[in-house]
Amino acid sequence: MKNIILIGAQGAGKGTYAQILKNDLNIPHISTGDMFREAIKAETPVGIEAKNYIDQGQLVPDTVTIKLVDERLARDDCKDGFMLDGFPRTLAQAEALDKITDITHVIILDVREDVVLQRLGGRIQCRNCGFIFHKTNLPPKVEGVCDKCSGELYTREDDQPEAIKKRLAIFYEQSGPLVDFYDKKGIVHHADANNPVPREVADDILKLIRTE
Ligand code: AMP
């Protein structure tokens, strides 16, 4: 069973590596950020509640987030494992997750701040399928158009500079205790996410997971 958590600062590339790894490992990629964005689009009660927090670059309250993840992990496709991206973000979420399931691997994506700043400048996401491109690192074949589904590409509201700064500050403040929590369990591994080639970083992560 591969119950994996990916932890990294915004711009470390979590979503990009997860898109690659979900095919290699045949387990779902569960991104709470994507789930919230879908909920907002569909105007569900969770989406309506989460929208104000996300637009302001703040974390959605733990109760809402934990319930969302609990329901998602109960689904059939998670029975052989899953890859969590963006969750847990707080100690309370990690403790709640501990009660729901056993985590087997925590992958920390180490990345320098200058690399993060370069990457965040150019993220563009498909409005339709959610795939993330980058203006220089992973450009679409046609500007503004998704290669996969021809959807429209856009800069996410929460990728605007002010929201990014708030989210980075929150990440540095909250990830410390989270890493300590999993370190004590001896399941933490580090991958070098400064490498600009996503496939190579994904291969490093696979090695960490498969040598267990
Ligand atoms: P992301 O795409 O992972 O950066 O998430 C986008 C936004 O969704 C974050 O800035 C938060 O407002 C919200 N969000 C995603 N995951 C969580 C989480 N685990 N706890 C609280 N809020 C979250």
Residues whose N, C-alpha, C, O or C-beta is under 5 A from the ligand:
A	BS01	AMP	T32 G33 D34 F36 Y53 I54 G57 Q58 L59 V60 T65 G86 F87 P88 R89
